[in-house]
Structure formats: C-alpha cells, structure tokens
C-alpha cells in the first residue's frame, strides 16, 4: 500500500511573528470580518492590536472577538488614527510591525510577500498595494480605481517615497527612528510616517505583488471623500514639493468640467480647449484596457473622470479652509 505524501509545511522564515496595529473607528460589522480573517491565518506568534471606537458598536463587536492573539483597546472620541496607533504600539510584543486598516482582510500569502524583503535583511520598511474586497466584484467605481492601480503598480520603481497605510511593514528600530507615532497628526498619518522614515535614512521597499483585500469606495460620495483627503494631504505634508503639480491639476480640472462650454465656442478655439479633456479621457481608457476593466466600467469612464476633477478642486478648497485642513 502506497503511503500518502506528507503535507508540506510552510518555511518558518516566511512566517515571522509580527504585531499588526489597527485603528478602527465606526467600522461596524467590517471590524468583525477583519478580526476573523486574522484568526483564520493561524499565523504562529502573530498578534493583532485593535484600537476600536465610534458612535456605533465597533468597540463592542471587536471586544467580543478578543483572544487568540487579538487584543482590543478602546478608542476615545478625538484620539484619531495617530494617537490610536501610538497607544497600540505600547502593547506590541514583536520587532516586526504590520500596519493595516480595519476595512481590510488578512491573507497569509499577501503578508509573506510583504515581509520577505525585511526577513531577508534588504529593507527595514516596505509597502505594498491593495485590491477591492471580493464582495465588491462587479462594482464599476471600485473596478475603475483597481484598473488604474494596475498601471501604477506595474510602473512603480523598486523603492517608494510613500507608504500605503493599509499594507505596510517595518521594524521596531525603523519605527522608533521615525518617531513612534509621537507627533500629533490629524490627517495624512501614512504620508507623515513615510517622510519621517526617509528623513531617518530608511529606504522604503515596494512589493508590487503584495495586494491586500481592502474596501474601495464604491459610491460617488465615498470616492470623493477619499480622493479629496488624499490630494489635500499632499499639500498639508509637503506643500513645496506638490503645490505646482496640484495647481496644474486644478487648471486641468477646470478645463475638463467646463468641456460643454467649449463646444459652444467658435472653431478651432473650442476644439483646442477640449484637448485637455480628450487627453484625460484617453489616459484613463488606456489604464482601463491595461487593467482589464469591465464593459460597465468602460462606459462610465467619462463620469468617473469628472469625479476625479471635482475631487482635486474639493481638496484645494479643503486645504485653504483652516477648519477643513485638519479634518480626516
């Protein structure tokens, strides 16, 4: 009788113990899926520290799942992401720190790929990308952002000048040299951390194959909120570097949003003013085709392009309003 082959065991070097730090505010049922996905990995020695809160029942939901490597702390109103991560770090037991968001799902293969450059000693800080949650399959707006990211990730160099806060890892030494979340940062915590790492002399490796499942904006409102925040943070944390590029983006946004007006102008002036709009559409369709976007997504590209331009102008409006500038 032939003996069945033994099941291959994962290499312990690819499963280093780590501590995941997560700030969860107003996540509701999503925090449960997040914690359950962590437990499902059965990663030896791994721990997840969630600082949960909000006007809903996020803290109660998370607290009910505490145990098996999961620790839940309460996030008080006004703490924000930076202070929550600072509090979570006090309880971290491991030298390898993983940063992610509560609307993401843990996957063993994603983390193995992300951790590899640190385990091999090539970097002390790395970041990867993301992809929509399986439940968002077929949503045109999530598919639009995913398809654009395919081109971005494919062309991204081996090192990054930023980090994606929902999929990043670093050593305790690197984090300590970057300030251990000590500074109060009301918005753009990921951008701020990347700057501190670079200032401390740490290169940030980019692992394009590590794509964590994450909840993507799938409505116009949620998409605009995130785009406005991201663009605004470029000015908040590095105005000298980004101001000129964002002014150019704002000028393009105005030209695109006024496209119907240019059609009413005499030729060839009207067509000349339409050129930036046509160029913007051409670039997006190129990204959609490269990224394998669905037909439903392709048909909505002009609408999504308009949303992009509204997001840029909204970000500038937020930046120049002192109250909105510090808003998450």
C-alpha positions as CSV (number, residue, x, y, z in Angstrom):
1,X,0.0,0.0,0.0
2,X,1.5,3.3,-1.1
3,X,1.9,5.9,1.6
4,X,0.4,9.3,1.0
5,X,3.0,12.1,0.7
6,X,3.4,14.3,3.8
7,X,1.8,17.7,3.6
8,X,4.4,20.4,3.0
9,X,4.9,22.6,6.0
10,X,5.5,26.4,5.5
11,X,9.0,27.6,6.0
12,X,9.2,29.2,9.5
13,X,11.3,32.0,8.0
14,X,8.3,33.0,5.8
15,X,6.1,33.2,8.9
16,X,7.9,35.6,11.2
17,X,6.0,36.7,14.3
18,X,4.5,40.1,13.9
19,X,2.3,42.7,15.6
20,X,-0.5,44.3,13.5
21,X,-1.7,47.7,14.6
22,X,-5.1,48.9,13.6
23,X,-7.2,52.0,14.4
24,X,-10.9,51.2,13.9
25,X,-13.4,54.0,14.1
26,X,-17.0,53.5,13.1
27,X,-16.3,50.3,11.2
28,X,-19.4,48.3,12.4
29,X,-19.5,44.7,11.0
30,X,-16.4,45.2,8.9
31,X,-14.2,45.0,12.1
32,X,-15.6,41.5,12.7
33,X,-14.6,40.3,9.2
34,X,-11.2,41.9,9.7
35,X,-10.5,40.1,13.0
36,X,-11.9,36.8,11.8
37,X,-9.6,36.9,8.7
38,X,-6.6,37.4,11.1
39,X,-7.6,34.4,13.1
40,X,-8.1,32.3,10.0
41,X,-4.5,32.7,9.0
42,X,-3.3,30.7,12.1
43,X,0.0,32.5,11.9
44,X,2.2,31.3,14.8
45,X,3.1,34.1,17.2
46,X,1.2,36.8,15.4
47,X,-0.8,39.4,17.4
48,X,-3.4,41.9,16.3
49,X,-4.0,45.0,18.4
50,X,-7.2,46.9,17.5
51,X,-8.0,50.3,19.0
52,X,-11.7,50.5,18.3
53,X,-14.4,53.0,18.9
54,X,-17.1,55.2,17.3
55,X,-20.7,56.2,17.8
56,X,-21.7,52.7,16.5
57,X,-20.9,49.4,18.1
58,X,-17.4,48.9,16.6
59,X,-15.8,48.6,20.0
60,X,-18.3,46.1,21.3
61,X,-18.1,44.0,18.2
62,X,-14.3,43.9,18.3
63,X,-14.2,43.3,22.1
64,X,-16.4,40.2,21.6
65,X,-13.7,38.7,19.4
66,X,-10.8,39.4,21.7
67,X,-8.5,36.4,22.3
68,X,-6.4,34.0,20.2
69,X,-3.8,36.7,19.5
70,X,-6.3,39.6,19.4
71,X,-6.2,42.4,21.9
72,X,-8.8,45.2,21.7
73,X,-8.4,48.7,23.3
74,X,-11.0,51.4,23.3
75,X,-10.6,54.4,21.1
76,X,-12.0,57.5,22.7
77,X,-13.5,60.4,20.7
78,X,-10.9,62.7,19.4
79,X,-8.0,60.2,19.6
80,X,-7.7,59.8,15.8
81,X,-5.6,57.4,13.9
82,X,-2.2,58.6,15.0
83,X,-2.9,58.6,18.8
84,X,-4.6,55.2,18.4
85,X,-1.6,53.7,16.8
86,X,0.7,55.3,19.4
87,X,-1.4,53.6,22.1
88,X,-1.4,50.2,20.3
89,X,2.3,50.3,19.9
90,X,2.8,50.4,23.7
91,X,1.4,46.8,23.8
92,X,3.3,45.4,20.8
93,X,5.4,42.4,21.6
94,X,7.3,41.8,18.3
95,X,10.0,43.5,16.3
96,X,8.1,43.3,13.1
97,X,5.2,45.7,12.9
98,X,2.4,45.5,10.3
99,X,0.1,48.5,9.6
100,X,-3.3,48.0,8.0
101,X,-6.9,49.2,8.2
102,X,-10.0,47.7,9.7
103,X,-11.7,47.5,6.3
104,X,-9.0,45.2,5.1
105,X,-8.8,41.4,5.2
106,X,-5.7,39.5,6.2
107,X,-4.3,36.9,3.8
108,X,-1.2,34.8,4.5
109,X,0.3,35.0,1.0
110,X,-0.1,38.8,0.9
111,X,1.8,39.2,4.2
112,X,4.5,36.6,3.3
113,X,5.3,38.6,0.1
114,X,5.3,41.9,2.0
115,X,7.5,40.7,4.8
116,X,10.1,38.9,2.6
117,X,12.4,41.9,2.0
118,X,12.6,42.6,5.7
119,X,13.1,39.0,6.6
120,X,15.9,38.8,4.0
121,X,17.5,41.9,5.5
122,X,17.1,44.1,2.4
123,X,14.8,46.7,3.9
124,X,13.6,47.8,7.3
125,X,10.4,49.3,5.8
126,X,8.2,48.1,3.0
127,X,4.8,48.8,1.5
128,X,2.6,47.1,-1.0
129,X,-0.7,47.7,-2.8
130,X,-4.3,46.7,-2.5
131,X,-7.3,45.3,-4.4
132,X,-11.0,45.5,-3.8
133,X,-12.8,43.1,-1.5
134,X,-14.3,40.0,-3.1
135,X,-17.7,41.4,-2.2
136,X,-17.1,44.4,-4.4
137,X,-16.6,42.4,-7.6
138,X,-18.7,44.0,-10.4
139,X,-18.9,47.4,-8.9
140,X,-17.8,49.8,-11.6
141,X,-16.3,52.5,-9.4
142,X,-14.2,50.0,-7.4
143,X,-13.2,48.4,-10.7
144,X,-12.2,51.8,-12.1
145,X,-9.8,52.5,-9.3
146,X,-8.4,49.0,-9.4
147,X,-7.7,49.2,-13.1
148,X,-5.9,52.5,-12.7
149,X,-3.8,51.0,-10.0
150,X,-2.7,48.1,-12.2
151,X,-0.8,50.5,-14.4
152,X,0.5,52.4,-11.4
153,X,1.8,49.3,-9.6
154,X,3.3,47.9,-12.8
155,X,5.3,51.0,-13.4
156,X,6.3,51.6,-9.8
157,X,10.0,51.5,-9.0
158,X,11.5,49.1,-6.6
159,X,11.5,51.8,-3.9
160,X,8.8,54.2,-2.8
161,X,8.7,57.7,-1.4
162,X,5.4,56.9,0.4
163,X,3.6,54.1,2.2
164,X,0.2,52.7,1.8
165,X,-1.1,52.6,5.4
166,X,-3.3,49.6,4.8
167,X,-0.4,47.4,3.7
168,X,2.9,48.4,5.2
169,X,5.5,46.7,7.4
170,X,8.6,48.0,9.3
171,X,10.9,47.0,12.1
172,X,10.6,48.4,15.6
173,X,14.0,50.1,15.1
174,X,12.9,51.9,12.0
175,X,9.6,52.9,13.6
176,X,11.5,54.2,16.7
177,X,13.8,56.3,14.5
178,X,10.7,57.6,12.7
179,X,9.2,58.9,16.0
180,X,7.0,56.0,17.2
181,X,3.8,58.0,16.2
182,X,4.8,60.6,18.9
183,X,3.7,63.6,16.9
184,X,0.0,64.5,16.6
185,X,-1.0,64.2,13.0
186,X,-4.7,64.8,12.5
187,X,-4.7,63.8,8.8
188,X,-2.2,62.1,6.4
189,X,-0.6,59.8,9.0
190,X,0.8,57.5,6.3
191,X,2.3,60.3,4.4
192,X,3.8,61.7,7.6
193,X,5.3,58.3,8.6
194,X,6.9,57.9,5.2
195,X,8.5,61.3,5.4
196,X,9.9,60.5,8.8
197,X,11.3,57.2,7.6
198,X,13.1,58.8,4.7
199,X,14.4,61.5,6.9
200,X,15.8,58.9,9.3
201,X,17.7,57.3,6.3
202,X,15.4,54.3,5.7
203,X,14.6,53.4,2.1
204,X,11.1,52.1,1.6
205,X,10.8,48.9,-0.5
206,X,7.8,48.5,-2.8
207,X,6.4,45.0,-3.1
208,X,4.0,45.1,-6.1
209,X,3.0,41.5,-5.7
210,X,1.5,42.1,-2.2
211,X,-2.1,43.3,-2.7
212,X,-4.2,43.3,0.4
213,X,-8.0,43.0,0.0
214,X,-9.4,46.4,1.1
215,X,-12.8,48.1,0.9
216,X,-12.7,50.5,-2.0
217,X,-15.0,53.5,-2.4
218,X,-18.0,52.2,-4.4
219,X,-20.2,55.3,-4.3
220,X,-19.6,58.8,-5.7
221,X,-19.7,60.2,-2.2
222,X,-17.2,57.8,-0.6
223,X,-14.9,58.1,-3.7
224,X,-14.9,61.9,-3.5
225,X,-14.3,61.9,0.3
226,X,-11.2,59.7,-0.1
227,X,-9.8,61.5,-3.1
228,X,-10.2,64.9,-1.5
229,X,-8.4,63.7,1.6
230,X,-5.5,62.1,-0.3
231,X,-4.9,65.1,-2.5
232,X,-5.2,67.5,0.4
233,X,-2.6,65.6,2.4
234,X,-0.1,66.1,-0.4
235,X,-0.3,69.9,0.3
236,X,-0.6,69.5,4.1
237,X,2.6,67.5,4.5
238,X,4.7,68.6,1.5
239,X,3.4,71.9,0.1
240,X,6.7,73.0,-1.5
241,X,7.0,69.7,-3.5
242,X,3.4,69.3,-4.5
243,X,1.9,72.8,-4.9
244,X,2.9,73.4,-8.5
245,X,1.7,70.0,-9.7
246,X,-1.6,70.4,-7.9
247,X,-2.1,73.9,-9.4
248,X,-1.7,72.3,-12.8
249,X,-4.1,69.6,-11.8
250,X,-6.6,72.2,-10.7
251,X,-6.3,74.1,-14.0
252,X,-6.9,70.8,-15.9
253,X,-9.9,70.1,-13.6
254,X,-11.5,73.5,-14.6
255,X,-10.9,72.8,-18.3
256,X,-12.5,69.3,-18.0
257,X,-15.5,70.5,-16.0
258,X,-16.2,73.3,-18.5
259,X,-15.9,71.0,-21.5
260,X,-19.6,71.5,-22.5
261,X,-18.9,75.3,-22.8
262,X,-16.0,74.8,-25.1
263,X,-18.3,73.0,-27.6
264,X,-20.3,76.2,-27.9
265,X,-17.3,78.3,-28.9
266,X,-16.3,79.0,-32.5
267,X,-13.9,76.6,-34.1
268,X,-11.0,76.0,-33.8
269,X,-10.9,77.7,-30.3
270,X,-13.5,75.3,-28.8
271,X,-11.7,72.2,-30.0
272,X,-8.3,73.5,-28.7
273,X,-9.9,74.0,-25.3
274,X,-11.3,70.5,-25.5
275,X,-7.9,68.9,-26.0
276,X,-7.1,68.5,-22.2
277,X,-10.4,66.8,-21.7
278,X,-9.8,64.4,-24.5
279,X,-6.3,63.7,-23.3
280,X,-7.5,62.9,-19.8
281,X,-10.1,60.5,-21.2
282,X,-7.6,58.8,-23.4
283,X,-5.2,58.2,-20.5
284,X,-8.0,56.7,-18.4
285,X,-9.2,54.5,-21.2
286,X,-5.6,53.3,-21.6
287,X,-5.4,52.4,-18.0
288,X,-8.8,50.7,-18.1
289,X,-7.8,48.5,-21.0
290,X,-4.4,47.6,-19.4
291,X,-6.2,46.9,-16.1
292,X,-8.8,44.6,-17.7
293,X,-11.8,46.8,-16.7
294,X,-15.3,45.5,-17.4
295,X,-17.5,46.9,-20.0
296,X,-19.7,48.5,-17.3
297,X,-16.7,50.4,-16.1
298,X,-15.6,51.5,-19.5
299,X,-19.0,53.0,-20.2
300,X,-18.7,55.1,-17.1
301,X,-15.2,56.4,-17.6
302,X,-16.3,60.0,-18.6
303,X,-18.4,60.2,-15.4
304,X,-15.6,58.9,-13.2
305,X,-13.2,61.4,-14.9
306,X,-15.5,64.2,-13.8
307,X,-15.5,62.9,-10.3
308,X,-11.7,62.9,-10.3
309,X,-11.6,66.6,-11.2
310,X,-14.2,67.5,-8.6
311,X,-12.1,65.7,-6.1
312,X,-9.0,67.8,-7.0
313,X,-10.9,71.1,-6.6
314,X,-12.5,69.9,-3.4
315,X,-9.1,69.1,-2.0
316,X,-7.8,72.6,-2.7
317,X,-10.9,74.1,-1.1
318,X,-10.4,71.9,2.0
319,X,-6.7,72.9,2.2
320,X,-7.3,76.6,2.1
321,X,-10.0,76.4,4.7
322,X,-8.3,76.1,8.2
323,X,-11.2,74.1,9.6
324,X,-11.3,71.5,6.8
325,X,-7.5,71.3,6.5
326,X,-7.1,69.3,9.8
327,X,-10.2,67.2,9.2
328,X,-9.7,63.5,8.5
